[in-house]
Every structure is written in structure tokens, then in C-alpha cells.
Amino acid sequence: MGKLNSSLILRYVVVNAGRNPFSFYSSFSSSVKKSISGSGKGKKYNGLETVDDALIVFNKMIGMHPMPSIVEFNKLLGAIVRMKHYAIVVSMYKRMELVGVSHNDYSLNILINCFCHLGQVGFGYSVLGKMLKLGVEPDVVTFSTLINGLCKQSKISQAVSLFDEMVGKGYQPHLIVYNTLLNGLCKMGSTDKAVRFLRMMEGRGFAPDIVAYSTVIDCLCKHCLIKEAVDLFSELKVKGIKPDTVTYSCLIHGMYGSGRQQEATRLLNEMVDNNISLDIFTYNILVDVQCKEGLISKAVDTVVTMRKQGIEPDVVSYNALMNGHCLQNKLDNSRGVLQLMIENGCAPDIVSYNTMINGYCKVKRLDEAMELFHEISRKGPIPNKVTYNTLMQSMFRLGRVSTACEFLRKMLASGQVPDIVTCSILLDGLYKTGKLEEALNKGGRLIERNNDRAKPEGNPQ
């Protein structure tokens, strides 16, 4: 294995060389205490039920003479990591160093993993620098962990560069690393790069699995590249890879979204024929499409079927049903669905209330829409731009110009930043009521305010 003296690795290490990874401990001391006080009974890890038990064992270990080996400490730390108490593990490393416990590659990899889970990849690189300084050779796990941490922070280009460096030095990444990077590229919307990366996997002797294919198919569908997604779907079946629920769901969602209902229905039937169970995501796609096509009774039947399968409707399911009723101007039915979801223990989100408010506004029942607005202003969820824009547009359409302008001031006071839709509603509403000069003045001030909000702090005016 080649020595890690490359410019890329050194650049990362130099950038973070002045950072003491354990200075992170002081900033996380409060969260450590919170984690300890909030720990309850849970699944046993290596005979430990809670993090409190682990801390008792740790305190005993560092007080022993002779002290246990790093292997024993690693077992304990690994158990705490599986409990997801990453900040506590970081604090333990500091104490281990203070009492003279020497770390090895395994223990330092655990530490890097904790920093990455805590969103502190920079400190992870500091640990990598420490490894190099101690003469501890990083392994494939070290780099895989850092790549995963970078991807979680959406630093995909850095992750790809580190991956190339890793391969260039003779390390053989495992399939999880490939899938992690592939997922990162897809989240960036880099469909071309994702497809090329998939082909590169094959070229390097790694047969992409169903996770890899599903990730790319989903990305292609989200960018309306349905033909390419279908071609990839056909390819994986020719290779003997069986599509799963996720693969079908991504493709079905893409087809419905692009108006290819017949093909989507064919895929749904194919799922049933192949005994592939529909999950909540697939059911929600079906409910949403049925509602948008005005087939409310079928959508309700679909919800009944999913409940028989042991799948409870979630907020997306209820929102789709509410929207379906609103599209047919059956506001009382939609309000009934809203009440039903609350009774069933499913908390409505802002989309739920925006759907209901928009329904009321469409049929000019502004007072009822405002009642709902006041209700969520008191109890939550917090109204967003869509909420304010919908209500303000309805006010203008009903000729309540002064009320709409006052409502705009309320929007600004709430901290919501007006967008292009807000400006359009304001200008259109004032213009149609014969207040062209006021429209231009208010529109200009709104644009200036928007630009000021968009300026990063510290930038020159």
C-alpha cells in the first residue's frame, strides 16, 4: 500500500492541522450531560442496557492497574457508538489520552466516525493527521468514513476527490462507498455524473446492486428523464437483478408525474404479479394520482387496502385526500379528513393547512380561511410564504385592498421573506384596483427589502 504523502491528503490535513479535535469536547459538554440524563432502557449492547452502564464500566476501566488494553476500550466505545451517543465517545477519548491509553487504527477510526456523525468532518481530518503523525496507517474504513461524512454535509466534490485519491493509492473501496458517492451525486442532481459513476463501478469489477440502480433511476425520474430511467430498469432486469419496492416506486412516481399513467399502472400490476409488496411511498403515489384524477372513492379504497396490509396512512396520505376533496370544492369533506388525521394521531403539517386554506380561498370563503390561519398562528405549524401568498391573493380578488396590504406588513413582521410570487400578487392586485403608482412604490420597496435580506452579513452595501 502506498504511503499517504499525496498533495490532496496533505492539503486536508494541513487545513485542519491547527484544530484540536478534543477542543470539540468542551463545546459538547452540555449535550453529553443531556445524553446521559436522557438515556433510558433500550436494546442491550455487549451486556450494557444504557449509556449510564457504559460510563460506569468506563470509569472502572480507567481506574484499573494494570489498565485494560485498547482492544477492550474499543469494544466499549463501539457499544456506545451503536447507542448513537457520539459526543460521549469523543469525551471518553480525551480522558483516555489523559490517563495514557495509546490509540490504534481501530480506535481512531471510531473517533473519526463520531466526528462525522456529529457533522464535524474537519475534526475527522484532524484525527487523520494525528494518525499520520503517529505512524498509524489509515485503512479503507478511515477513508470510507470520511467520504460518508463529506457526503452527509453535501460536500460531494471533496468526497469524489478523496475517493479518487483513495483508489489511486491502491485502496479497494467496498460497495457501500460506491453507493454513498452515487447517492451524493444524485442528490446534487448530477445525473450525467451519476450514470458515468455507475458505469465506472462496472468497469472496476463492482457489479452495481439494486440500491445503486434504484438511486440512479430515482435521480433520472426526478429530472424527467423517464426514457433513460426505463432503459436502466430494463437493463437491471436483463442482468438478473430483481427490482424491489423502491425501484418500482421511483419509476411509477416518475411516470405518473410525466403523464404516463398507463405505463405506471402496468408497473403497479407487475409489482402485484411479482408478489412485491407496496410500501407507504408507493401507496401514497397511487392515492395522490387518484385524487388528482378526481377518483376520490378509489383513493379512499386504496387507503382502506393499505390499512388492511398493516400500513397506516401518514401525513402525505391525508394531504392527498384533502387536496382531492378541495379540487372538487368539497371543503367540508376536506375539513373532515383534517379532523380525522388529528383524531388518528397524525399531526397535520403546514402543507395540510395550506391545502385547506387554498380550498377556502378558491370558493371565496376567506373568513373561514382566516380562522384557520389564526388557529395555526396560535398553535402551529408556523405559516410560510405559501400561506401568506394564498391569503393575500384572495384578499385582493375580493377587493379587500387595505386588508391585503396590512396582511403583507404582518408577513414581513413574522420574518417571512417575500418572493417573486408575493411581488406579483401585490403588483397585480394594486394595478387592477387602479392604484398603479402605489403598486410601483410598494413593489420597489419590496424588491429592495428582498435584496437586503439576501445580502450575506458583513457584505459592503
Secondary structure, DSSP 8 states (H G I E B T S, - for coil): ---S--HHHHHHHHHTTT--TTHHHHHTHHHHHHHHHT------BTTB-SHHHHHHHHHHHHT-SS---HHHHHHHHHHHHHTT-HHHHHHHHHHHHHTT----HHHHHHHHHHHHHTT-HHHHHHHHHHHHHHT----HHHHHHHHHHHHHTT-HHHHHHHHHHHHHTT----HHHHHHHHHHHHHTT-HHHHHHHHHHHHHTT----HHHHHHHHHHHHHTT-HHHHHHHHHHHHHTT----HHHHHHHHHHHHHTT-HHHHHHHHHHHHHTT----HHHHHHHHHHHHHTT-HHHHHHHHHHHHHTT----HHHHHHHHHHHHHTT-HHHHHHHHHHHHHTT----HHHHHHHHHHHHHTT-HHHHHHHHHHHHHHSS---HHHHHHHHHHHHHTT-HHHHHHHHHHHHHTT----HHHHHHHHHHHHHTT-HHHHHHHHHHHHHHHHHHHS-TT---
